[in-house]
Amino acid sequence: MAQPDHAAPGQGSVPTPGHTTAHENGPNRGIQTGRGPWFSRRVVLVAVAVAAVGTVLAIALGLLREPPTLRIGFVGQLEGLTSDLGVQGRNGAQLAVEHLNAAGGVAGRRLELVAEHDGNTPEEARAAATRLLARKVQAGVGHMTSGQTVAALPLWEAAGVPLISPTTSAPALEGREDGFFRVIPANTIWAEALAVYAHSTGLREMAVVRETANAPFSTPFAEAFAARFRELGGTVTADLPYAAADRKEFAQALRHARQSAASGVLLVCPARDVAMAAQGFHRDGFFPALFSSSWGYTRELLLAGGSDVEGIVFAHAYAADLDDDSFRNFQAAYTARFGWMPNFAAAFGYEAVMVLGDALARAGGDPARLRETLPEVRNLTGVLGPISLDRYGDVHRRSFILTIRDGEFATLQ
């Protein structure tokens, strides 16, 4: 059967010598529409060129692609009446992440902070840690109270993820080679310093009121204070534990403190309970010298306690009126970012992330090496002075004796 001289409309044809296609005099005049061997060679050459360009682009993009973001988990109490530590700690950590990222990240890696509320019970602490670990965080910042940290630490350890706490000061976690690190020392140092100061003012009888839900913090603090006070010749007239959730038990502890005839009372409690104790004592005509731990040393105490908390004395590694350029710069940056002044949890939350950043830089950006490089942090510039961790991840810092004067925290010594 003979081949037709012309292709059907829309179909190509192979031209024969001396013969033109149907499109030769149409709008494509001068354009070869046949697909002879020359066309195949051109297609191959174009394909090779495109492939070569694609390969070069792929290599370039691979070289330019940023390393994966390092995800840091923050965990603390972010809701409720005693959330001042958690909220401020998270804000301080977030500010540090933003500062590090603005400076180009760490070892070429950007940081991301993801936060979880850990409630105020061991069960909620473990649940929050589990949620963060499920989100594949590569380091943790928190928990913000010793009780929560002790409850959840085994989960962090099992996952092999380092945890650095801004405010956990339980002595039970000291001197252990594990994945726990902190930027705040064991609280027994402050308790002993506070006992020495109390005795130096002439006090000889003290009652102790301590909250037990955070027993890993409150119990050793109260015991260290009492032991040192007795060594100096003083007497502890009453040791009065209570659970924060049991307000009747709290009221009973305060009543027994009044009945003990002590001239001074140590309150190892969260800020709102310290404020309520001071107000209750004064309302009932009881005016002892009042002392408290770092747990109560937050702006929440000033807001809730008013004039009744004037003169309470604390011992801490943080002084809100510290005359230091680094500290003032941090205060200004934090206030500009969040709209209110930072407390110690904010400062130590900031420092915890900066310590992580320093360790990550020395690890070449590899989070798997953080447990190795965190104990090597030496003389890192911090908000409150240089920071060095020992082989156990513990830190040693100076202590301040502090009070409340004219509605503000002030340093005594």
Sequence and secondary structure as in RCSB ss.txt:
>XXXX:A:sequence
MAQPDHAAPGQGSVPTPGHTTAHENGPNRGIQTGRGPWFSRRVVLVAVAVAAVGTVLAIALGLLREPPTLRIGFV
GQLEGLTSDLGVQGRNGAQLAVEHLNAAGGVAGRRLELVAEHDGNTPEEARAAATRLLARKVQAGVGHMTSGQTV
AALPLWEAAGVPLISPTTSAPALEGREDGFFRVIPANTIWAEALAVYAHSTGLREMAVVRETANAPFSTPFAEAF
AARFRELGGTVTADLPYAAADRKEFAQALRHARQSAASGVLLVCPARDVAMAAQGFHRDGFFPALFSSSWGYTRE
LLLAGGSDVEGIVFAHAYAADLDDDSFRNFQAAYTARFGWMPNFAAAFGYEAVMVLGDALARAGGDPARLRETLP
EVRNLTGVLGPISLDRYGDVHRRSFILTIRDGEFATLQ
>XXXX:A:secstr
    SS  TT      TT   TTTTSTTTT      HHHHHHHHHHHHHHHHHHHHHHHHHHHHS    EEEEEE
E  SSTT HHHHHHHHHHHHHHHHHHHTT BTTB EEEEEEE TTSHHHHHHHHHHHHHTT SEEEE SSHHHHH
HHHHHHHHHT  EEESS   GGGTT  SSEEESS  THHHHHHHHHHHHHTT  EEEEEEESTTHHHHHHHHHHH
HHHHHHTT EEEEEEEE TT HHHHHHHHHHHHHTT SEEEEES HHHHHHHHHHHHHTT   EEEE GGG SHH
HHHHHGGGGTT EEEES  TT   HHHHHHHHHHHHHHSS   HHHHHHHHHHHHHHHHHHHTTT GGGHHHHGG
G  SEEETTEEE B TTS B    EEEEEETTEEEE  
